[in-house]
Amino acid sequence: MIFELANDYAEVLEAMPEQHPRHRILKLLNEAIRRDAGFIAVHPYSFFQCLWNSCWWHDTPVAAAHYIPTGGAASVPLPPWRQPGLKLSSLLEKWREKRQATSSAFWIKSCRPQFPPLDSRQIMEWTTKSLSLIAYSSLTYSSDGEQIFAAEGNNVTAWEVSTGQKRGVFVGHTQPVTCICPSNDGRLIVTGSEDRTVRVWSTADWTQVAQFTNHSSSVNTVSISNDSKFVVSGSGDRLATSAGDTTVRVWNQQTQKQISVFHGHNTSATAVAFDPSTKCVVSGTDEGRICVWNRDTGDLIADLLDEVVELPDGPIPIADGIIVDLKFDQNGTEVISIDEDTTLMRWNARTGTAIRRFRVEVDNKYPVLCAKLFPEVNQCAISLWSTDVILANLSGNPSASRFTGTPCQIDSIAWSPDGRNIAGYCQDGKIRIWHRQSMLDDMKLNGHTENITCLAFSDDGQQIASGGFDERIMLWCPETGVLTKEIENTGMVGFLTFTHDGLGLVSVAFDTEIRLWDLKAGILVASSVKLTQRIKLLSVCPADRFVAALTEDGMIVLWNPSTPTPTSLQSIESEGVNYDSLCFSKDGRHLIASQGDKATEWDLEESDPHPIVSNEALSRADRELPEKYFLFPRDSVNCLLLEMSKGDTVAVFPAFFLISKSYPPDSRWAVANGRHVMILELVEEIVEDIETIEIIDSFPEFDPPNF
């Protein structure tokens, strides 16, 4: 039903004049529905929840506190909450009021705007059934742009771009698929796999029509000629100590025979392509070598490894990094390449002479995950480990722009055939599509610039802390979701916990140093010497006198912030207990470590505390309140909220996360998805669902449709 509704909206929008008062609202509703269509199809009762969390936050004035001010430049459009006209937030509030009191229902409300917002560079997203696999070329558009083919383990799934609906699955490979290439006429796709085979499939009925098995190593890259007669593939064991089979092979897919083999590479092939005439092939390797050779004979035409490029900025060697992608230009006279160091090159395809070099400046700590060239529009899209996407313009004076496409990493990217859009296969299992050109990137959410690694609630539930790779600690208001404080230069934070008075925060950096922060002043108060092992558990005593830590090797240390060196506590080595809980007694006198119902305690008032096994210790422990509800990620499609006493599903939410913290008294959760903090709240209301069109029609500002 939800996909039919999305198609109905699309048909209405196509027929409706843009100046119609309903057009903008319907366009935004259509975008919101399409984003979560796959999730709503499985969980129809989440329809209102999904639209509230995306649409209400779009233009409510409350959203202003969550975005970084743009500075009021004339070229920057007004944010949605300041624009004139009807508001989506008012529509959703009206809908909420209209839900009549007939039955009880739970739903999960987001206390912060979702990322990215509606009407931004992103135009579509949907969720696959599995988390993304890091593989070159594991995502591609069909030649007509109406479908996207994505590798999911051993299979390739075809998705409809306009709705995110699954259209078919190509099943046959016995190990993960690494690369996909569609034919120009749209009738075939070619895939390569770690199972060392190249397979050709019919897009009409999802069946295999050819298979090539001569490679003896993983197939890393494939391409099909413009006339669909020939297939080229390159192989090599990229993660092994020996590269194995590093050949590039050409096949006649109609006769299903191999016609040539190129043995000129010493390392794994990473990219291949035909020239427009299909008479030549170019191949690149993970040592930076690029070769142009004859399709029929395998004879080398040009080898770029031995060249030293003489350009105005001086001589540069070619073998600079893994060749991530390469293409012939439309005339077949030039080769364009990009390597893992984001160096773009233009070469003469016949002589191997370098014509032009352009280096995209990227911080060294953000390696390239994937890159795709699009010679027809002189563009290259590059995805980084930092979750950003860089668009490099290769024409005229080369330039590059950058945008944040998703809160998590983008493992593979692909251009639409017309070059207008870019699709990304993201690590949270979602496929997202963005406009290549957009003026809507100025609205930036407050938050981290790199992945979040830890979260913590204060004892009273009035503060949330987050830390991550960007060496910052951020404090959030759980009720409003607003960023209240930011502490910089904290080191990469791996663990956080509040002091019991809520005035301090204890952090553990990845360098194993324990630090105490004054939250009011935002300054470092004390720090320990570095421990020899990473910390697994952390606890602060009720009087905030001590910090206890359990390291990964099972050692328990006690740190007094007035001294830099923590004290190691004696352990009961014979017990071999792998503790899963560490806390103090309510009076702060005892430290208690436990696993299940088995506990060990230390009396901290002794000069040399000795461990004592004591089952009664658990009754004295100052442990966290038991949770009535438990939020956990079921898969890449959603997370479930379970009632602990019964195990029943109470609500679902369309998100994947690796880190979460709860505050049981308020039924509230802090969740980290990549660099984005989500604050979720369980809402119980007496409701009856009604049709969205009834709500739209109830708006007095809307005139009846006239088109």
LINZI-V587870 format. One record per residue. PHI is phi in whole degrees, 0 to 359 (NA if undefined). D_FIRST is the distance of its C-alpha to the first C-alpha in Angstrom with 2 decimals. Layout:
phi:PHI d_first:D_FIRST
phi:PHI d_first:D_FIRST
This chain:
phi:NA d_first:0.00
phi:293 d_first:3.80
phi:290 d_first:5.53
phi:296 d_first:5.15
phi:296 d_first:6.20
phi:298 d_first:8.74
phi:293 d_first:9.94
phi:298 d_first:10.44
phi:300 d_first:12.41
phi:298 d_first:14.32
phi:295 d_first:15.32
phi:296 d_first:16.49
phi:295 d_first:18.41
phi:294 d_first:20.02
phi:273 d_first:21.32
phi:274 d_first:22.31
phi:298 d_first:25.82
phi:297 d_first:26.18
phi:279 d_first:28.67
phi:297 d_first:26.32
phi:299 d_first:26.25
phi:271 d_first:22.46
phi:300 d_first:22.11
phi:296 d_first:22.93
phi:295 d_first:20.72
phi:295 d_first:17.63
phi:297 d_first:18.59
phi:292 d_first:18.91
phi:298 d_first:15.65
phi:298 d_first:13.94
phi:297 d_first:16.09
phi:296 d_first:15.37
phi:295 d_first:11.57
phi:294 d_first:12.22
phi:300 d_first:14.90
phi:246 d_first:12.95
phi:301 d_first:9.51
phi:298 d_first:10.76
phi:290 d_first:12.13
phi:294 d_first:9.38
phi:300 d_first:7.19
phi:276 d_first:10.47
phi:234 d_first:11.46
phi:301 d_first:9.00
phi:289 d_first:12.34
phi:269 d_first:13.45
phi:303 d_first:11.46
phi:297 d_first:14.71
phi:304 d_first:16.90
phi:297 d_first:15.55
phi:289 d_first:15.85
phi:299 d_first:19.19
phi:291 d_first:20.66
phi:260 d_first:19.98
phi:279 d_first:20.19
phi:298 d_first:22.94
phi:287 d_first:25.14
phi:296 d_first:24.84
phi:226 d_first:27.34
phi:291 d_first:28.76
phi:301 d_first:32.57
phi:299 d_first:32.53
phi:294 d_first:31.15
phi:303 d_first:34.47
phi:289 d_first:36.29
phi:260 d_first:34.11
phi:247 d_first:34.86
phi:285 d_first:38.09
phi:303 d_first:39.81
phi:273 d_first:39.92
phi:94 d_first:43.43
phi:74 d_first:42.70
phi:297 d_first:43.39
phi:297 d_first:43.09
phi:281 d_first:40.85
phi:268 d_first:38.26
phi:293 d_first:35.57
phi:297 d_first:35.29
phi:295 d_first:32.80
phi:305 d_first:29.72
phi:288 d_first:31.23
phi:255 d_first:34.33
phi:277 d_first:32.78
phi:288 d_first:33.02
phi:104 d_first:30.21
phi:292 d_first:27.14
phi:243 d_first:25.95
phi:297 d_first:22.56
phi:299 d_first:24.34
phi:294 d_first:25.31
phi:299 d_first:21.79
phi:292 d_first:20.70
phi:295 d_first:23.91
phi:296 d_first:23.26
phi:298 d_first:19.82
phi:297 d_first:21.57
phi:292 d_first:24.25
phi:284 d_first:22.01
phi:292 d_first:20.44
phi:283 d_first:22.69
phi:280 d_first:24.89
phi:230 d_first:23.79
phi:206 d_first:23.03
phi:272 d_first:23.80
phi:213 d_first:21.35
phi:255 d_first:22.07
phi:210 d_first:20.63
phi:255 d_first:22.30
phi:259 d_first:23.61
phi:275 d_first:25.05
phi:268 d_first:28.60
phi:223 d_first:28.82
phi:300 d_first:26.91
phi:280 d_first:24.66
phi:243 d_first:25.89
phi:278 d_first:25.46
phi:288 d_first:24.72
phi:295 d_first:22.34
phi:60 d_first:23.96
phi:248 d_first:26.18
phi:299 d_first:27.13
phi:288 d_first:23.98
phi:246 d_first:21.15
phi:195 d_first:18.53
phi:206 d_first:18.17
phi:207 d_first:16.22
phi:251 d_first:17.45
phi:275 d_first:18.87
phi:269 d_first:19.76
phi:217 d_first:23.43
phi:292 d_first:25.81
phi:297 d_first:27.23
phi:261 d_first:30.42
phi:285 d_first:33.26
phi:205 d_first:34.04
phi:295 d_first:35.22
phi:59 d_first:32.96
phi:273 d_first:30.10
phi:213 d_first:27.55
phi:203 d_first:27.59
phi:278 d_first:25.78
phi:288 d_first:25.66
phi:295 d_first:28.29
phi:269 d_first:25.94
phi:77 d_first:24.20
phi:271 d_first:20.68
phi:228 d_first:20.46
phi:237 d_first:22.00
phi:257 d_first:23.80
phi:230 d_first:24.46
phi:285 d_first:26.86
phi:229 d_first:25.70
phi:67 d_first:28.81
phi:279 d_first:30.01
phi:246 d_first:26.93
phi:236 d_first:25.36
phi:253 d_first:21.60
phi:259 d_first:20.17
phi:241 d_first:17.41
phi:281 d_first:15.88
phi:294 d_first:17.46
phi:289 d_first:15.26
phi:236 d_first:12.02
phi:78 d_first:13.63
phi:279 d_first:11.89
phi:286 d_first:14.49
phi:252 d_first:15.99
phi:178 d_first:19.00
phi:226 d_first:21.85
phi:265 d_first:25.57
phi:243 d_first:27.44
phi:171 d_first:31.25
phi:295 d_first:33.01
phi:257 d_first:34.76
phi:221 d_first:35.01
phi:306 d_first:32.99
phi:282 d_first:32.17
phi:251 d_first:34.11
phi:205 d_first:33.55
phi:220 d_first:31.37
phi:215 d_first:32.34
phi:272 d_first:30.58
phi:280 d_first:32.72
phi:296 d_first:33.18
phi:276 d_first:31.94
phi:80 d_first:28.66
phi:275 d_first:29.40
phi:227 d_first:30.57
phi:228 d_first:30.28
phi:245 d_first:33.18
phi:230 d_first:33.04
phi:237 d_first:35.83
phi:212 d_first:36.00
phi:293 d_first:38.30
phi:281 d_first:38.87
phi:74 d_first:41.20
phi:246 d_first:39.41
phi:246 d_first:37.99
phi:232 d_first:35.27
phi:246 d_first:33.92
phi:234 d_first:30.47
phi:270 d_first:28.90
phi:280 d_first:25.60
phi:285 d_first:25.02
phi:226 d_first:24.71
phi:65 d_first:24.96
phi:254 d_first:28.45
phi:278 d_first:31.72
phi:246 d_first:34.34
phi:200 d_first:37.16
phi:214 d_first:38.52
phi:240 d_first:41.53
phi:234 d_first:43.35
phi:282 d_first:46.60
phi:290 d_first:45.73
phi:249 d_first:47.22
phi:223 d_first:45.35
phi:304 d_first:41.82
phi:274 d_first:40.39
phi:261 d_first:39.58
phi:206 d_first:38.85
phi:220 d_first:38.04
phi:206 d_first:37.95
phi:236 d_first:37.77
phi:291 d_first:40.03
phi:300 d_first:38.98
phi:268 d_first:39.79
phi:67 d_first:37.89
phi:276 d_first:41.17
phi:239 d_first:42.07
phi:234 d_first:40.58
phi:240 d_first:42.38
phi:218 d_first:41.89
phi:232 d_first:43.74
phi:226 d_first:44.27
phi:149 d_first:46.03
phi:269 d_first:45.74
phi:289 d_first:45.08
phi:261 d_first:45.28
phi:269 d_first:48.23
phi:292 d_first:51.91
phi:247 d_first:52.45
phi:291 d_first:50.28
phi:72 d_first:50.56
phi:282 d_first:49.61
phi:253 d_first:49.45
phi:281 d_first:49.42
phi:243 d_first:47.36
phi:236 d_first:46.80
phi:246 d_first:45.89
phi:235 d_first:44.41
phi:268 d_first:44.13
phi:286 d_first:40.64
phi:281 d_first:41.50
phi:269 d_first:44.60
phi:61 d_first:43.19
phi:236 d_first:46.54
phi:282 d_first:47.68
phi:247 d_first:49.90
phi:198 d_first:51.15
phi:224 d_first:51.30
phi:252 d_first:52.20
phi:256 d_first:54.14
phi:283 d_first:55.08
phi:266 d_first:52.91
phi:260 d_first:54.24
phi:231 d_first:51.04
phi:299 d_first:47.33
phi:284 d_first:45.62
phi:240 d_first:42.72
phi:204 d_first:41.84
phi:219 d_first:42.52
phi:197 d_first:42.03
phi:271 d_first:43.44
phi:279 d_first:45.26
phi:303 d_first:44.06
phi:279 d_first:46.74
phi:69 d_first:45.67
phi:270 d_first:49.37
phi:234 d_first:49.31
phi:231 d_first:47.30
phi:245 d_first:47.28
phi:222 d_first:46.71
phi:233 d_first:46.83
phi:233 d_first:47.58
phi:276 d_first:47.33
phi:251 d_first:50.95
phi:90 d_first:50.28
phi:275 d_first:51.82
phi:233 d_first:50.58
phi:232 d_first:51.90
phi:248 d_first:51.64
phi:214 d_first:52.67
phi:285 d_first:52.95
phi:297 d_first:50.05
phi:277 d_first:52.28
phi:255 d_first:55.22
phi:78 d_first:53.91
phi:288 d_first:56.86
phi:286 d_first:56.57
phi:259 d_first:56.59
phi:212 d_first:56.26
phi:238 d_first:56.24
phi:267 d_first:55.44
phi:295 d_first:56.41
phi:273 d_first:60.10
phi:280 d_first:59.73
phi:240 d_first:60.63
phi:281 d_first:59.03
phi:259 d_first:61.44
phi:237 d_first:59.55
phi:306 d_first:60.87
phi:271 d_first:59.80
phi:108 d_first:61.83
phi:287 d_first:61.53
phi:223 d_first:58.48
phi:284 d_first:57.87
phi:275 d_first:54.87
phi:291 d_first:54.01
phi:252 d_first:52.31
phi:170 d_first:49.13
phi:301 d_first:46.30
phi:283 d_first:45.01
phi:273 d_first:41.29
phi:203 d_first:40.52
phi:207 d_first:42.59
phi:211 d_first:42.21
phi:279 d_first:44.54
phi:284 d_first:44.55
phi:296 d_first:43.69
phi:270 d_first:47.34
phi:78 d_first:47.78
phi:264 d_first:50.88
phi:233 d_first:49.58
phi:246 d_first:47.68
phi:247 d_first:45.62
phi:226 d_first:45.19
phi:222 d_first:44.01
phi:249 d_first:45.16
phi:293 d_first:44.14
phi:269 d_first:46.61
phi:59 d_first:44.60
phi:264 d_first:47.45
phi:262 d_first:46.40
phi:229 d_first:48.98
phi:246 d_first:49.70
phi:233 d_first:52.05
phi:283 d_first:53.98
phi:291 d_first:52.45
phi:263 d_first:55.81
phi:257 d_first:58.25
phi:79 d_first:56.14
phi:286 d_first:57.53
phi:286 d_first:55.49
phi:256 d_first:54.70
phi:204 d_first:52.83
phi:229 d_first:51.68
phi:219 d_first:49.22
phi:256 d_first:48.59
phi:279 d_first:45.52
phi:284 d_first:46.84
phi:224 d_first:44.89
phi:303 d_first:46.11
phi:300 d_first:47.39
phi:277 d_first:45.44
phi:246 d_first:42.13
phi:292 d_first:42.13
phi:282 d_first:39.99
phi:268 d_first:37.02
phi:198 d_first:36.00
phi:212 d_first:36.86
phi:223 d_first:35.78
phi:272 d_first:37.95
phi:223 d_first:36.88
phi:301 d_first:40.22
phi:299 d_first:38.88
phi:245 d_first:38.32
phi:52 d_first:41.00
phi:232 d_first:38.65
phi:222 d_first:38.12
phi:255 d_first:35.41
phi:233 d_first:36.64
phi:257 d_first:34.81
phi:248 d_first:37.07
phi:299 d_first:37.26
phi:283 d_first:37.21
phi:80 d_first:33.49
phi:274 d_first:34.67
phi:241 d_first:34.16
phi:252 d_first:37.19
phi:251 d_first:37.14
phi:257 d_first:40.55
phi:263 d_first:41.81
phi:263 d_first:44.37
phi:262 d_first:45.78
phi:59 d_first:48.75
phi:273 d_first:49.50
phi:304 d_first:47.07
phi:211 d_first:44.98
phi:215 d_first:42.10
phi:237 d_first:39.48
phi:220 d_first:37.49
phi:215 d_first:34.25
phi:268 d_first:32.45
phi:271 d_first:29.13
phi:195 d_first:27.89
phi:287 d_first:29.35
phi:230 d_first:29.99
phi:292 d_first:31.60
phi:251 d_first:30.26
phi:276 d_first:31.44
phi:208 d_first:30.64
phi:228 d_first:30.00
phi:209 d_first:29.43
phi:269 d_first:29.93
phi:289 d_first:27.63
phi:302 d_first:29.65
phi:272 d_first:30.47
phi:75 d_first:31.64
phi:276 d_first:29.61
phi:234 d_first:27.33
phi:233 d_first:27.86
phi:253 d_first:25.49
phi:229 d_first:26.48
phi:260 d_first:25.83
phi:262 d_first:26.55
phi:291 d_first:28.18
phi:275 d_first:25.44
phi:85 d_first:23.23
phi:259 d_first:21.28
phi:259 d_first:21.39
phi:237 d_first:22.10
phi:235 d_first:22.95
phi:235 d_first:25.68
phi:292 d_first:27.52
phi:291 d_first:30.99
phi:244 d_first:32.51
phi:203 d_first:31.58
phi:257 d_first:33.58
phi:250 d_first:31.22
phi:255 d_first:32.76
phi:275 d_first:35.22
phi:277 d_first:33.13
phi:241 d_first:33.95
phi:291 d_first:33.12
phi:299 d_first:36.13
phi:154 d_first:36.37
phi:286 d_first:37.63
phi:257 d_first:38.17
phi:222 d_first:38.01
phi:301 d_first:36.31
phi:275 d_first:36.68
phi:245 d_first:38.50
phi:203 d_first:39.01
phi:222 d_first:38.08
phi:206 d_first:40.04
phi:259 d_first:39.96
phi:286 d_first:43.22
phi:301 d_first:44.56
phi:271 d_first:43.74
phi:73 d_first:40.19
phi:267 d_first:41.11
phi:220 d_first:40.97
phi:236 d_first:38.93
phi:244 d_first:40.64
phi:225 d_first:39.21
phi:219 d_first:41.19
phi:195 d_first:40.67
phi:288 d_first:42.09
phi:277 d_first:42.82
phi:61 d_first:45.76
phi:224 d_first:44.54
phi:248 d_first:43.80
phi:238 d_first:41.50
phi:250 d_first:41.35
phi:231 d_first:38.35
phi:274 d_first:37.95
phi:297 d_first:35.34
phi:286 d_first:34.57
phi:259 d_first:34.04
phi:76 d_first:33.37
phi:278 d_first:36.17
phi:289 d_first:38.57
phi:253 d_first:41.97
phi:201 d_first:44.33
phi:224 d_first:44.73
phi:245 d_first:47.48
phi:257 d_first:48.29
phi:57 d_first:50.39
phi:266 d_first:49.43
phi:78 d_first:49.29
phi:294 d_first:46.19
phi:272 d_first:45.06
phi:248 d_first:44.09
phi:204 d_first:44.40
phi:220 d_first:44.48
phi:204 d_first:45.57
phi:281 d_first:46.81
phi:288 d_first:50.25
phi:290 d_first:50.22
phi:277 d_first:51.52
phi:76 d_first:48.62
phi:266 d_first:51.16
phi:230 d_first:51.14
phi:221 d_first:48.84
phi:257 d_first:49.80
phi:236 d_first:48.38
phi:238 d_first:49.04
phi:277 d_first:49.05
phi:293 d_first:48.44
phi:274 d_first:52.20
phi:69 d_first:52.46
phi:270 d_first:54.26
phi:270 d_first:53.52
phi:230 d_first:53.49
phi:245 d_first:53.69
phi:245 d_first:52.41
phi:272 d_first:53.39
phi:287 d_first:50.15
phi:293 d_first:51.89
phi:273 d_first:54.05
phi:69 d_first:51.59
phi:236 d_first:54.44
phi:281 d_first:55.35
phi:264 d_first:57.74
phi:204 d_first:58.56
phi:213 d_first:57.68
phi:266 d_first:58.72
phi:288 d_first:60.12
phi:287 d_first:57.68
phi:278 d_first:56.98
phi:275 d_first:57.35
phi:228 d_first:53.90
phi:291 d_first:50.40
phi:270 d_first:49.41
phi:259 d_first:46.92
phi:224 d_first:47.13
phi:218 d_first:48.55
phi:210 d_first:49.75
phi:245 d_first:51.82
phi:289 d_first:54.34
phi:305 d_first:54.06
phi:274 d_first:57.11
phi:60 d_first:55.78
phi:276 d_first:59.05
phi:231 d_first:57.68
phi:239 d_first:54.74
phi:252 d_first:54.19
phi:222 d_first:52.44
phi:251 d_first:51.71
phi:270 d_first:51.93
phi:294 d_first:50.27
phi:269 d_first:53.56
phi:90 d_first:53.74
phi:278 d_first:56.35
phi:251 d_first:56.13
phi:239 d_first:57.67
phi:237 d_first:58.59
phi:241 d_first:58.86
phi:263 d_first:60.80
phi:303 d_first:59.82
phi:281 d_first:63.53
phi:231 d_first:64.33
phi:281 d_first:62.71
phi:259 d_first:63.10
phi:292 d_first:60.90
phi:258 d_first:62.63
phi:275 d_first:61.58
phi:270 d_first:61.54
phi:296 d_first:63.02
phi:240 d_first:60.50
phi:263 d_first:60.84
phi:296 d_first:60.58
phi:293 d_first:61.32
phi:285 d_first:58.22
phi:61 d_first:55.94
phi:280 d_first:53.23
phi:261 d_first:50.11
phi:295 d_first:49.36
phi:242 d_first:45.78
phi:212 d_first:46.80
phi:217 d_first:49.51
phi:202 d_first:50.53
phi:261 d_first:53.62
phi:290 d_first:54.98
phi:296 d_first:54.47
phi:271 d_first:58.08
phi:78 d_first:57.76
phi:279 d_first:60.70
phi:246 d_first:58.92
phi:256 d_first:56.45
phi:234 d_first:54.23
phi:245 d_first:52.37
phi:217 d_first:50.40
phi:223 d_first:48.33
phi:64 d_first:46.62
phi:263 d_first:49.37
phi:256 d_first:52.19
phi:228 d_first:53.69
phi:234 d_first:56.56
phi:229 d_first:58.12
phi:234 d_first:60.73
phi:274 d_first:63.07
phi:282 d_first:63.10
phi:275 d_first:66.31
phi:286 d_first:68.23
phi:292 d_first:69.93
phi:225 d_first:68.53
phi:302 d_first:65.46
phi:253 d_first:65.22
phi:285 d_first:62.05
phi:228 d_first:61.95
phi:284 d_first:59.48
phi:210 d_first:58.47
phi:289 d_first:55.69
phi:288 d_first:56.63
phi:299 d_first:55.77
phi:298 d_first:52.06
phi:290 d_first:52.89
phi:265 d_first:54.58
phi:288 d_first:51.82
phi:269 d_first:50.17
phi:268 d_first:46.71
phi:295 d_first:43.33
phi:297 d_first:41.69
phi:295 d_first:39.50
phi:270 d_first:35.78
phi:281 d_first:33.73
phi:235 d_first:30.51
phi:232 d_first:30.14
phi:257 d_first:27.80
phi:211 d_first:27.55
phi:282 d_first:25.56
phi:280 d_first:23.97
phi:197 d_first:23.19
phi:285 d_first:22.29
phi:273 d_first:18.66
phi:201 d_first:19.50
phi:242 d_first:22.35
phi:250 d_first:22.68
phi:248 d_first:24.70
phi:253 d_first:26.66
phi:277 d_first:29.02
phi:299 d_first:32.27
phi:291 d_first:33.90
phi:247 d_first:31.15
phi:79 d_first:29.13
phi:279 d_first:25.88
phi:284 d_first:22.94
phi:265 d_first:22.96
phi:201 d_first:20.52
phi:228 d_first:19.01
phi:219 d_first:19.36
phi:278 d_first:18.10
phi:203 d_first:21.60
phi:243 d_first:24.28
phi:212 d_first:27.89
phi:251 d_first:31.28
phi:231 d_first:33.22
phi:208 d_first:32.63
phi:222 d_first:34.90
phi:240 d_first:34.37
phi:235 d_first:36.27
phi:306 d_first:35.82
phi:302 d_first:37.33
phi:258 d_first:34.71
phi:48 d_first:31.69
phi:231 d_first:31.47
phi:227 d_first:31.06
phi:253 d_first:32.15
phi:229 d_first:30.28
phi:247 d_first:31.35
phi:239 d_first:29.13
phi:67 d_first:31.65
phi:263 d_first:33.53
phi:255 d_first:31.11
phi:268 d_first:31.72
phi:249 d_first:28.82
phi:243 d_first:29.80
phi:246 d_first:27.29
phi:228 d_first:27.80
phi:278 d_first:26.39
phi:244 d_first:25.60
phi:246 d_first:25.61
phi:224 d_first:24.63
phi:267 d_first:24.34
phi:222 d_first:20.97
phi:218 d_first:18.46
phi:292 d_first:15.09
phi:230 d_first:14.74
phi:289 d_first:12.63
phi:298 d_first:13.65
phi:295 d_first:14.77
phi:296 d_first:17.23
phi:291 d_first:18.72
phi:299 d_first:19.14
phi:293 d_first:20.76
phi:282 d_first:23.00
phi:289 d_first:24.59
phi:295 d_first:28.00
phi:286 d_first:28.38
phi:274 d_first:25.55
phi:273 d_first:26.76
phi:301 d_first:24.67
phi:299 d_first:23.16
phi:219 d_first:25.77
phi:205 d_first:24.82
